[in-house]
Amino acid sequence: MSLHRVIYVSDAAEIAATSLLTLVDILGASERNNRRDHITGVLILHSGKFLQWVEGARLDLDRLMARISRDPRHKNLVVLSDLPITERTFPDWFMAQVQADPPIVGKLSATLTPKDADEVEQLMRSAALAHAAH
């Protein structure tokens, strides 16, 4: 099975941006679905923006991205990166929520495009490693 990684950003619809209950619901459903589909990853929600890194088989990621693109809690979805990988970065995290550190906050205040993918990947990796250390 070949593995892929997708990193995307989207605007959270009003209720998703402001409701802790909605975020808890998203994380719970994501963990259940990702466990079932063998997808791992990290989610950051900050100032009305979702930033997510997901890893898994191509078919499973395609189904996930189709669900997300239809989800009314997401608007203006932009795939920043979609690449084959040799191993998972977060093999034990079916869906971890990571806090946005200052560099990510700065990035999320701008309009992200695929040209930002390498920098976003490094920032997310650093934030996730800091999260794992706690």
CYANA upper distance limits for C-alpha pairs under 8 A (distance plus 0.5 A):
  1 MET  CA     57 ALA  CA      7.14
  2 SER  CA     57 ALA  CA      6.51
  2 SER  CA     58 ARG  CA      7.75
  2 SER  CA     84 PRO  CA      7.80
  2 SER  CA     85 ILE  CA      8.16
  2 SER  CA     86 THR  CA      8.05
  3 LEU  CA     55 GLU  CA      7.36
  3 LEU  CA     56 GLY  CA      5.70
  3 LEU  CA     57 ALA  CA      5.32
  3 LEU  CA     58 ARG  CA      7.04
  3 LEU  CA     84 PRO  CA      6.27
  3 LEU  CA     85 ILE  CA      5.93
  3 LEU  CA     86 THR  CA      6.93
  3 LEU  CA     87 GLU  CA      7.54
  3 LEU  CA     88 ARG  CA      8.25
  4 HIS  CA     55 GLU  CA      6.11
  4 HIS  CA     56 GLY  CA      6.07
  4 HIS  CA     57 ALA  CA      6.52
  4 HIS  CA     58 ARG  CA      6.45
  4 HIS  CA     61 LEU  CA      8.27
  4 HIS  CA     82 ASP  CA      7.44
  4 HIS  CA     83 LEU  CA      5.96
  4 HIS  CA     84 PRO  CA      4.63
  4 HIS  CA     85 ILE  CA      5.70
  5 ARG  CA     53 TRP  CA      7.51
  5 ARG  CA     54 VAL  CA      6.16
  5 ARG  CA     55 GLU  CA      4.92
  5 ARG  CA     56 GLY  CA      7.24
  5 ARG  CA     81 SER  CA      7.93
  5 ARG  CA     82 ASP  CA      6.10
  5 ARG  CA     83 LEU  CA      5.88
  5 ARG  CA     84 PRO  CA      6.75
  5 ARG  CA     85 ILE  CA      7.00
  6 VAL  CA     53 TRP  CA      6.31
  6 VAL  CA     54 VAL  CA      5.88
  6 VAL  CA     55 GLU  CA      6.99
  6 VAL  CA     61 LEU  CA      8.17
  6 VAL  CA     79 VAL  CA      7.61
  6 VAL  CA     80 LEU  CA      8.04
  6 VAL  CA     81 SER  CA      5.94
  6 VAL  CA     82 ASP  CA      4.92
  6 VAL  CA     83 LEU  CA      7.18
  7 ILE  CA     51 LEU  CA      7.86
  7 ILE  CA     52 GLN  CA      6.08
  7 ILE  CA     53 TRP  CA      4.90
  7 ILE  CA     54 VAL  CA      6.96
  7 ILE  CA     79 VAL  CA      6.58
  7 ILE  CA     80 LEU  CA      6.00
  7 ILE  CA     81 SER  CA      5.58
  7 ILE  CA     82 ASP  CA      7.14
  7 ILE  CA    117 ALA  CA      8.20
  7 ILE  CA    121 GLU  CA      8.25
  8 TYR  CA     51 LEU  CA      6.38
  8 TYR  CA     52 GLN  CA      6.03
  8 TYR  CA     53 TRP  CA      7.27
  8 TYR  CA     77 LEU  CA      7.43
  8 TYR  CA     78 VAL  CA      6.07
  8 TYR  CA     79 VAL  CA      4.76
  8 TYR  CA     80 LEU  CA      5.65
  8 TYR  CA     81 SER  CA      7.41
  9 VAL  CA     49 LYS  CA      7.40
  9 VAL  CA     50 PHE  CA      5.98
  9 VAL  CA     51 LEU  CA      5.01
  9 VAL  CA     52 GLN  CA      6.99
  9 VAL  CA     77 LEU  CA      6.35
  9 VAL  CA     78 VAL  CA      5.94
  9 VAL  CA     79 VAL  CA      7.09
  9 VAL  CA     80 LEU  CA      7.65
  9 VAL  CA    112 LEU  CA      7.95
 10 SER  CA     49 LYS  CA      6.21
 10 SER  CA     50 PHE  CA      5.68
 10 SER  CA     51 LEU  CA      7.23
 10 SER  CA     74 HIS  CA      6.43
 10 SER  CA     75 LYS  CA      6.24
 10 SER  CA     76 ASN  CA      5.87
 10 SER  CA     77 LEU  CA      4.74
 10 SER  CA     78 VAL  CA      6.72
 11 ASP  CA     48 GLY  CA      6.38
 11 ASP  CA     49 LYS  CA      5.02
 11 ASP  CA     50 PHE  CA      6.63
 11 ASP  CA     74 HIS  CA      6.24
 11 ASP  CA     75 LYS  CA      5.47
 11 ASP  CA     76 ASN  CA      6.37
 11 ASP  CA     77 LEU  CA      7.46
 12 ALA  CA     16 ALA  CA      5.96
 12 ALA  CA     17 ALA  CA      5.61
 12 ALA  CA     48 GLY  CA      5.51
 12 ALA  CA     49 LYS  CA      5.82
 12 ALA  CA     50 PHE  CA      6.76
 12 ALA  CA     73 ARG  CA      6.16
 12 ALA  CA     74 HIS  CA      5.50
 12 ALA  CA     75 LYS  CA      6.72
 13 ALA  CA     17 ALA  CA      6.56
 13 ALA  CA     48 GLY  CA      8.05
 13 ALA  CA     72 PRO  CA      7.43
 13 ALA  CA     73 ARG  CA      5.21
 13 ALA  CA     74 HIS  CA      6.19
 13 ALA  CA     75 LYS  CA      6.87
 14 GLU  CA     18 THR  CA      6.84
 14 GLU  CA     48 GLY  CA      8.24
 14 GLU  CA     73 ARG  CA      8.21
 15 ILE  CA     19 SER  CA      6.12
 15 ILE  CA     22 THR  CA      7.54
 15 ILE  CA     73 ARG  CA      7.84
 16 ALA  CA     20 LEU  CA      8.40
 16 ALA  CA     22 THR  CA      6.05
 16 ALA  CA     23 LEU  CA      6.86
 16 ALA  CA     48 GLY  CA      8.20
 16 ALA  CA     73 ARG  CA      6.22
 17 ALA  CA     45 LEU  CA      8.36
 17 ALA  CA     47 SER  CA      7.57
 17 ALA  CA     48 GLY  CA      5.06
 17 ALA  CA     49 LYS  CA      7.83
 18 THR  CA     48 GLY  CA      8.07
 19 SER  CA     23 LEU  CA      7.01
 20 LEU  CA     24 VAL  CA      6.70
 21 LEU  CA     25 ASP  CA      6.65
 22 THR  CA     26 ILE  CA      6.64
 23 LEU  CA     27 LEU  CA      6.65
 24 VAL  CA     28 GLY  CA      6.57
 25 ASP  CA     29 ALA  CA      6.57
 26 ILE  CA     30 SER  CA      6.37
 27 LEU  CA     31 GLU  CA      6.53
 27 LEU  CA     95 MET  CA      7.24
 27 LEU  CA     96 ALA  CA      8.41
 27 LEU  CA     97 GLN  CA      8.11
 28 GLY  CA     32 ARG  CA      6.82
 29 ALA  CA     33 ASN  CA      6.52
 30 SER  CA     34 ASN  CA      6.19
 30 SER  CA     94 PHE  CA      8.22
 30 SER  CA     95 MET  CA      6.85
 31 GLU  CA     35 ARG  CA      6.40
 31 GLU  CA     94 PHE  CA      5.80
 31 GLU  CA     95 MET  CA      5.62
 32 ARG  CA     36 ARG  CA      6.79
 33 ASN  CA     37 ASP  CA      6.59
 34 ASN  CA     38 HIS  CA      6.06
 34 ASN  CA     39 ILE  CA      5.09
 34 ASN  CA     40 THR  CA      6.95
 34 ASN  CA     94 PHE  CA      6.10
 34 ASN  CA     95 MET  CA      7.73
 35 ARG  CA     39 ILE  CA      6.84
 35 ARG  CA     40 THR  CA      8.21
 35 ARG  CA     94 PHE  CA      6.26
 37 ASP  CA     60 ASP  CA      6.72
 38 HIS  CA     56 GLY  CA      6.81
 38 HIS  CA     57 ALA  CA      8.35
 38 HIS  CA     60 ASP  CA      8.37
 38 HIS  CA     94 PHE  CA      8.16
 39 ILE  CA     54 VAL  CA      7.07
 39 ILE  CA     55 GLU  CA      6.00
 39 ILE  CA     56 GLY  CA      5.21
 39 ILE  CA     57 ALA  CA      8.12
 39 ILE  CA     60 ASP  CA      7.88
 39 ILE  CA     61 LEU  CA      8.02
 39 ILE  CA     94 PHE  CA      6.61
 40 THR  CA     54 VAL  CA      6.12
 40 THR  CA     55 GLU  CA      5.74
 40 THR  CA     56 GLY  CA      7.15
 40 THR  CA     88 ARG  CA      8.29
 40 THR  CA     90 PHE  CA      6.78
 40 THR  CA     91 PRO  CA      6.72
 40 THR  CA     92 ASP  CA      7.57
 40 THR  CA     93 TRP  CA      5.81
 40 THR  CA     94 PHE  CA      4.67
 40 THR  CA     95 MET  CA      6.55
 41 GLY  CA     52 GLN  CA      7.78
 41 GLY  CA     53 TRP  CA      5.77
 41 GLY  CA     54 VAL  CA      4.77
 41 GLY  CA     55 GLU  CA      6.54
 41 GLY  CA     90 PHE  CA      6.62
 41 GLY  CA     93 TRP  CA      6.32
 41 GLY  CA     94 PHE  CA      6.30
 41 GLY  CA     95 MET  CA      5.62
 41 GLY  CA     96 ALA  CA      6.94
 42 VAL  CA     52 GLN  CA      6.19
 42 VAL  CA     53 TRP  CA      5.76
 42 VAL  CA     54 VAL  CA      7.13
 42 VAL  CA     90 PHE  CA      8.44
 42 VAL  CA     93 TRP  CA      7.79
 42 VAL  CA     94 PHE  CA      8.47
 42 VAL  CA     95 MET  CA      5.95
 42 VAL  CA     96 ALA  CA      5.26
 42 VAL  CA     97 GLN  CA      6.32
 42 VAL  CA     98 VAL  CA      7.17
 42 VAL  CA    128 ALA  CA      7.99
 43 LEU  CA     50 PHE  CA      7.51
 43 LEU  CA     51 LEU  CA      6.40
 43 LEU  CA     52 GLN  CA      4.99
 43 LEU  CA     53 TRP  CA      7.11
 43 LEU  CA     95 MET  CA      7.30
 43 LEU  CA     96 ALA  CA      6.61
 43 LEU  CA     97 GLN  CA      5.37
 43 LEU  CA     98 VAL  CA      6.67
 44 ILE  CA     50 PHE  CA      6.28
 44 ILE  CA     51 LEU  CA      5.56
 44 ILE  CA     52 GLN  CA      6.70
 44 ILE  CA     97 GLN  CA      6.36
 44 ILE  CA     98 VAL  CA      5.86
 44 ILE  CA     99 GLN  CA      6.64
 44 ILE  CA    100 ALA  CA      6.75
 45 LEU  CA     49 LYS  CA      6.08
 45 LEU  CA     50 PHE  CA      5.15
 45 LEU  CA     51 LEU  CA      6.89
 45 LEU  CA     99 GLN  CA      8.07
 45 LEU  CA    100 ALA  CA      7.87
 46 HIS  CA     50 PHE  CA      7.28
 46 HIS  CA     99 GLN  CA      8.49
 46 HIS  CA    100 ALA  CA      7.01
 46 HIS  CA    105 VAL  CA      7.72
 46 HIS  CA    108 LEU  CA      8.23
 49 LYS  CA    108 LEU  CA      7.63
 54 VAL  CA     61 LEU  CA      8.17
 55 GLU  CA     61 LEU  CA      7.82
 55 GLU  CA     88 ARG  CA      7.03
 56 GLY  CA     60 ASP  CA      7.02
 56 GLY  CA     61 LEU  CA      6.65
 56 GLY  CA     88 ARG  CA      8.38
 57 ALA  CA     61 LEU  CA      6.70
 58 ARG  CA     62 ASP  CA      6.59
 59 LEU  CA     63 ARG  CA      6.79
 60 ASP  CA     64 LEU  CA      6.69
 61 LEU  CA     65 MET  CA      6.52
 62 ASP  CA     66 ALA  CA      6.65
 63 ARG  CA     67 ARG  CA      6.81
 64 LEU  CA     68 ILE  CA      6.72
 65 MET  CA     69 SER  CA      6.51
 66 ALA  CA     70 ARG  CA      6.91
 67 ARG  CA     71 ASP  CA      6.62
 68 ILE  CA     74 HIS  CA      7.42
 69 SER  CA     74 HIS  CA      7.48
 69 SER  CA     75 LYS  CA      8.39
 69 SER  CA     77 LEU  CA      7.37
 70 ARG  CA     74 HIS  CA      8.41
 78 VAL  CA    112 LEU  CA      8.42
 78 VAL  CA    113 THR  CA      7.55
 78 VAL  CA    114 PRO  CA      8.45
 79 VAL  CA    113 THR  CA      8.36
 79 VAL  CA    114 PRO  CA      7.37
 80 LEU  CA    112 LEU  CA      8.13
 80 LEU  CA    113 THR  CA      6.40
 80 LEU  CA    114 PRO  CA      4.58
 80 LEU  CA    115 LYS  CA      7.94
 80 LEU  CA    116 ASP  CA      7.57
 80 LEU  CA    117 ALA  CA      5.71
 81 SER  CA    114 PRO  CA      6.75
 81 SER  CA    117 ALA  CA      6.23
 98 VAL  CA    127 ALA  CA      7.34
 98 VAL  CA    128 ALA  CA      6.70
 98 VAL  CA    131 HIS  CA      6.78
 99 GLN  CA    127 ALA  CA      7.84
 99 GLN  CA    131 HIS  CA      8.20
100 ALA  CA    104 ILE  CA      6.05
100 ALA  CA    105 VAL  CA      6.40
100 ALA  CA    127 ALA  CA      7.62
101 ASP  CA    105 VAL  CA      6.66
101 ASP  CA    127 ALA  CA      7.06
102 PRO  CA    106 GLY  CA      6.67
103 PRO  CA    107 LYS  CA      6.84
103 PRO  CA    123 LEU  CA      7.41
104 ILE  CA    108 LEU  CA      6.54
104 ILE  CA    120 VAL  CA      8.09
104 ILE  CA    123 LEU  CA      6.80
104 ILE  CA    124 MET  CA      7.94
105 VAL  CA    109 SER  CA      6.85
106 GLY  CA    110 ALA  CA      7.71
107 LYS  CA    112 LEU  CA      7.94
107 LYS  CA    120 VAL  CA      8.17
108 LEU  CA    112 LEU  CA      7.71
112 LEU  CA    116 ASP  CA      6.69
113 THR  CA    117 ALA  CA      7.80
116 ASP  CA    120 VAL  CA      6.55
117 ALA  CA    121 GLU  CA      6.46
118 ASP  CA    122 GLN  CA      6.87
119 GLU  CA    123 LEU  CA      6.73
120 VAL  CA    124 MET  CA      6.50
121 GLU  CA    125 ARG  CA      6.53
122 GLN  CA    126 SER  CA      6.70
123 LEU  CA    127 ALA  CA      6.70
124 MET  CA    128 ALA  CA      6.50
125 ARG  CA    129 LEU  CA      6.64
126 SER  CA    130 ALA  CA      6.71
127 ALA  CA    131 HIS  CA      6.64
128 ALA  CA    132 ALA  CA      6.63
129 LEU  CA    133 ALA  CA      6.74
130 ALA  CA    134 HIS  CA      7.31
